[in-house]
Amino acid sequence: MANEENLIPGNKRSKSELREITRKGGIASGKARRRKKELKTIIEQALNSVIPNEKAQKKLESLGFDPTFQSAIALKVVEQAMNGNLRAVELISNISFAGKDSLDRKEQRQRIKAAELTTDEQRTRIELLKVKLDAEKGAKPDTSLMKALLDAVEGGD
């Protein structure tokens, strides 16, 4: 049984011991991930399978739904929510709005990134135009600015 006395910190173990421990952890993680994926597949197949009860099939079809377990469960949860079951209401809320939040955040991050890129490109173009105008006027160009601009355009720091 592990306790404080027989635990050895990672910084006091040899590299080979650490490598072996992390290898075992990686193998266990892979097994757990494969089991979880398999369970998810089984559940998806079960939910998408047709209900064997003909009465339930006809009821779902009359409401315009596929006669699957997934449709039946969804309707039952809605029914429970309508009867005042707060957990059913919470479940519906989580399912309905959870994906939208993460997708909205992803979309917003992409928009911000695109706006930043556009702004940086515009600044670079403005600076290049300034240098070009100064050159046409015969003014002595600032070489440090030109070097920085060239670095920026070429992808340097």
Wavefront OBJ file of the C-alpha trace (Angstrom):
o trace
v 0.000 0.000 0.000
v 1.379 3.417 -0.955
v 1.947 5.962 1.768
v 4.143 9.001 2.329
v 7.102 6.891 3.479
v 7.472 4.718 0.389
v 6.692 7.316 -2.277
v 9.759 8.426 -4.219
v 9.601 11.827 -5.945
v 10.361 11.980 -9.651
v 13.488 14.080 -9.173
v 15.033 11.287 -7.059
v 14.382 8.524 -9.602
v 16.727 7.530 -12.395
v 15.941 8.462 -15.990
v 15.258 4.833 -16.853
v 12.786 4.492 -13.943
v 10.971 7.664 -15.012
v 10.896 6.484 -18.612
v 9.438 3.109 -17.570
v 6.793 4.732 -15.329
v 5.719 7.163 -18.046
v 5.675 4.349 -20.623
v 3.336 2.305 -18.407
v 1.166 5.365 -17.887
v 1.000 5.953 -21.638
v -0.003 2.345 -22.268
v -2.729 2.521 -19.601
v -3.947 5.823 -21.013
v -4.183 4.330 -24.505
v -6.172 1.354 -23.211
v -8.566 3.626 -21.327
v -8.991 5.862 -24.391
v -9.747 2.845 -26.620
v -12.290 1.484 -24.084
v -13.975 4.882 -23.894
v -14.111 5.143 -27.705
v -15.576 1.636 -27.971
v -18.209 2.423 -25.336
v -19.120 5.635 -27.168
v -19.539 3.680 -30.413
v -21.741 1.086 -28.716
v -23.941 3.769 -27.153
v -24.273 5.638 -30.461
v -25.272 2.430 -32.249
v -27.797 1.581 -29.539
v -29.320 5.073 -29.595
v -29.604 5.054 -33.387
v -31.176 1.607 -33.549
v -34.891 1.218 -34.208
v -37.219 0.620 -31.272
v -38.637 -2.920 -31.436
v -41.984 -1.831 -29.946
v -44.353 -1.166 -32.875
v -46.672 1.015 -30.806
v -43.784 3.301 -29.830
v -42.550 3.331 -33.441
v -45.932 4.472 -34.736
v -46.222 7.148 -32.049
v -42.785 8.569 -32.889
v -43.478 8.467 -36.621
v -46.831 10.201 -36.134
v -44.974 13.020 -34.354
v -42.526 13.249 -37.261
v -39.536 11.636 -35.525
v -37.364 8.681 -36.442
v -38.436 5.564 -34.509
v -35.088 5.302 -32.676
v -34.184 4.990 -29.024
v -32.570 8.423 -29.223
v -35.835 10.060 -30.295
v -37.802 8.176 -27.658
v -35.405 9.191 -24.878
v -35.386 12.816 -26.022
v -39.186 12.957 -26.015
v -39.330 11.297 -22.591
v -36.892 13.879 -21.186
v -39.002 16.700 -22.648
v -42.109 15.107 -21.150
v -40.400 14.895 -17.746
v -39.352 18.543 -18.000
v -42.911 19.559 -18.803
v -44.067 17.691 -15.689
v -41.739 19.803 -13.544
v -38.648 17.605 -13.325
v -35.878 20.164 -12.853
v -33.104 17.691 -13.665
v -34.741 17.071 -17.033
v -34.922 20.838 -17.609
v -31.236 21.133 -16.707
v -30.330 18.260 -19.038
v -32.213 19.857 -21.920
v -30.547 23.179 -21.222
v -27.074 21.623 -21.123
v -27.609 19.689 -24.326
v -29.204 22.591 -26.171
v -26.716 25.304 -25.248
v -23.409 23.556 -24.424
v -22.212 23.074 -27.989
v -23.205 26.566 -29.035
v -21.045 28.170 -26.362
v -17.854 26.376 -27.339
v -18.530 26.873 -31.041
v -19.285 30.551 -30.490
v -16.022 30.963 -28.569
v -14.059 29.220 -31.331
v -15.676 31.386 -33.988
v -15.003 34.538 -31.967
v -11.310 33.590 -31.547
v -11.033 33.054 -35.306
v -12.610 36.443 -36.002
v -10.226 38.165 -33.588
v -7.238 36.408 -35.150
v -8.382 37.409 -38.637
v -8.888 41.025 -37.522
v -5.418 41.103 -35.950
v -3.856 39.744 -39.128
v -5.723 42.289 -41.220
v -4.639 45.116 -38.903
v -0.992 43.991 -38.989
v -1.094 43.739 -42.782
v -2.570 47.234 -43.024
v 0.094 48.690 -40.732
v 2.814 47.051 -42.809
v 1.341 48.427 -46.031
v 1.046 51.921 -44.549
v 4.667 51.867 -43.411
v 5.801 50.636 -46.832
v 3.812 53.430 -48.509
v 5.409 55.992 -46.176
v 8.870 54.740 -47.098
v 7.969 54.824 -50.771
v 6.636 58.399 -50.512
v 9.732 59.523 -48.631
v 11.893 57.979 -51.344
v 9.920 59.792 -54.072
v 10.251 63.098 -52.200
v 13.972 62.558 -52.024
v 14.051 62.288 -48.263
v 16.715 60.116 -46.751
v 14.964 56.868 -45.756
v 15.208 55.524 -42.229
v 17.114 52.273 -42.796
v 16.168 50.799 -39.422
v 12.489 51.184 -40.285
v 13.039 49.656 -43.712
v 14.956 46.748 -42.211
v 12.178 46.135 -39.655
v 9.564 46.266 -42.408
v 11.482 43.848 -44.594
v 11.891 41.492 -41.661
v 8.147 41.689 -40.976
v 7.263 41.058 -44.613
v 9.715 38.164 -44.899
v 8.396 36.576 -41.704
v 11.293 37.484 -39.440
v 11.036 38.836 -35.911
l 1 2 3 4 5 6 7 8 9 10 11 12 13 14 15 16 17 18 19 20 21 22 23 24 25 26 27 28 29 30 31 32 33 34 35 36 37 38 39 40 41 42 43 44 45 46 47 48 49 50 51 52 53 54 55 56 57 58 59 60 61 62 63 64 65 66 67 68 69 70 71 72 73 74 75 76 77 78 79 80 81 82 83 84 85 86 87 88 89 90 91 92 93 94 95 96 97 98 99 100 101 102 103 104 105 106 107 108 109 110 111 112 113 114 115 116 117 118 119 120 121 122 123 124 125 126 127 128 129 130 131 132 133 134 135 136 137 138 139 140 141 142 143 144 145 146 147 148 149 150 151 152 153 154 155 156 157
